[in-house]
Amino acid sequence: MPEKHLYEYAVIRIVPKVEREEFVNTGIILFCKRQKFLAVQYKLNTAKIMLFDKEADVDMFEKNLQSFQKICKGTKEGGRIGEMDLADRFRWLTAVRSSCIQTSRPHTGFSSDLSATLNSLFNQLVQ
């Protein structure tokens, strides 16, 4: 039986109007310290976002979500945050914010295939 690894994940949410506290699940961040795994998968549902705010800046959301990817990859394009160690990057990405892009509190699970788990969580919680 394949070894299962403890992972943490958070749901990325677009909050078009913060004062209304309505959100659209947009992506998943998955982290496993033991396997040195940190990845994000997202998809902007522009039509759904526009139902909440017809003037939403979808391009700004896209640029910010691209920065999540750069931070996860740990390259210099991720800036100073991208240079932090893996756990610190995950904690920074999932920190509580009062902004248009927020994340759920982290949840845990066990997986023997982290990429497949990321895809499965994305399909369950975002698609």
C-alpha positions as CSV (number, residue, x, y, z in Angstrom):
1,M,0.0,0.0,0.0
2,P,1.4,3.4,-0.9
3,E,2.5,5.7,1.9
4,K,0.1,8.5,2.8
5,H,1.3,11.9,3.6
6,L,-0.3,14.5,5.8
7,Y,-1.3,17.6,3.8
8,E,-3.0,20.9,4.3
9,Y,-5.2,22.8,1.9
10,A,-7.2,26.0,1.7
11,V,-9.9,27.2,-0.7
12,I,-9.1,30.5,-2.5
13,R,-12.1,32.8,-2.7
14,I,-12.9,35.8,-4.7
15,V,-14.8,38.4,-2.7
16,P,-16.0,40.9,-5.2
17,K,-17.5,43.3,-2.6
18,V,-15.8,42.7,0.8
19,E,-18.5,44.5,2.7
20,R,-21.1,42.0,1.5
21,E,-19.0,39.0,2.5
22,E,-20.2,37.0,-0.6
23,F,-17.6,34.9,-2.3
24,V,-16.9,32.6,-5.2
25,N,-14.6,29.6,-4.7
26,T,-11.9,30.0,-7.3
27,G,-9.0,27.7,-6.4
28,I,-7.1,25.4,-4.0
29,I,-3.7,25.7,-2.4
30,L,-2.3,22.4,-1.3
31,F,0.8,22.0,1.0
32,C,2.7,18.9,2.2
33,K,5.8,19.7,4.3
34,R,7.2,16.1,4.2
35,Q,7.0,15.9,0.4
36,K,8.1,19.5,-0.1
37,F,4.9,20.1,-2.1
38,L,3.2,23.4,-2.5
39,A,0.8,24.0,-5.5
40,V,-2.2,26.0,-6.5
41,Q,-4.9,25.4,-9.0
42,Y,-7.5,28.0,-9.9
43,K,-10.0,29.0,-12.4
44,L,-11.8,32.4,-12.6
45,N,-15.5,32.1,-13.2
46,T,-15.9,35.6,-14.6
47,A,-19.7,35.2,-15.2
48,K,-20.3,34.2,-11.6
49,I,-18.1,37.0,-10.3
50,M,-19.9,39.6,-12.4
51,L,-23.2,38.4,-10.8
52,F,-21.9,39.8,-7.5
53,D,-20.3,42.9,-8.9
54,K,-20.7,44.0,-12.5
55,E,-17.7,46.3,-12.2
56,A,-15.3,43.7,-10.7
57,D,-11.7,44.0,-11.9
58,V,-11.3,40.5,-13.2
59,D,-7.9,41.3,-14.6
60,M,-6.7,42.3,-11.2
61,F,-8.0,39.0,-9.7
62,E,-6.1,37.1,-12.5
63,K,-2.8,38.9,-11.8
64,N,-3.1,38.3,-8.1
65,L,-3.8,34.6,-8.6
66,Q,-0.8,34.4,-10.9
67,S,1.3,35.7,-8.1
68,F,0.0,32.8,-5.9
69,Q,1.4,30.5,-8.6
70,K,4.8,32.3,-8.6
71,I,5.0,32.1,-4.8
72,C,4.1,28.4,-4.8
73,K,6.9,27.7,-7.3
74,G,9.4,29.5,-5.1
75,T,11.1,31.3,-8.0
76,K,12.5,34.9,-7.9
77,E,9.3,35.9,-9.8
78,G,7.5,35.3,-6.5
79,G,9.4,38.1,-4.9
80,R,10.5,38.1,-1.3
81,I,7.6,35.8,-0.3
82,G,8.6,33.3,-3.0
83,E,12.1,33.1,-1.4
84,M,10.7,32.0,2.0
85,D,10.7,28.4,2.9
86,L,7.7,26.2,1.8
87,A,5.8,26.3,5.1
88,D,6.2,30.0,5.5
89,R,4.9,30.6,1.9
90,F,1.8,28.5,2.6
91,R,1.2,30.3,5.9
92,W,1.6,33.7,4.1
93,L,-0.8,32.7,1.3
94,T,-3.4,31.4,3.7
95,A,-3.2,34.3,6.2
96,V,-6.5,35.9,7.2
97,R,-7.1,39.0,5.0
98,S,-9.9,41.5,4.5
99,S,-9.4,41.8,0.8
100,C,-10.9,40.7,-2.5
101,I,-8.9,37.5,-2.5
102,Q,-9.2,35.4,0.6
103,T,-8.6,31.8,1.6
104,S,-10.5,29.5,3.9
105,R,-8.8,28.3,7.1
106,P,-6.5,25.4,6.3
107,H,-7.9,21.9,6.4
108,T,-5.9,18.6,6.6
109,G,-6.0,15.2,5.1
110,F,-3.9,12.3,4.0
111,S,-2.9,11.4,0.5
112,S,-0.5,9.1,-1.4
113,D,-0.8,11.2,-4.6
114,L,-0.8,15.0,-3.8
115,S,-1.3,16.1,-7.4
116,A,-4.4,13.9,-7.8
117,T,-5.7,15.2,-4.4
118,L,-5.2,18.8,-5.6
119,N,-7.2,18.0,-8.7
120,S,-9.9,16.2,-6.7
121,L,-10.3,19.0,-4.2
122,F,-10.4,21.5,-7.1
123,N,-13.2,19.5,-8.8
124,Q,-15.2,19.1,-5.6
125,L,-14.9,22.6,-4.2
126,V,-14.4,24.9,-7.2
127,Q,-15.8,23.3,-10.4
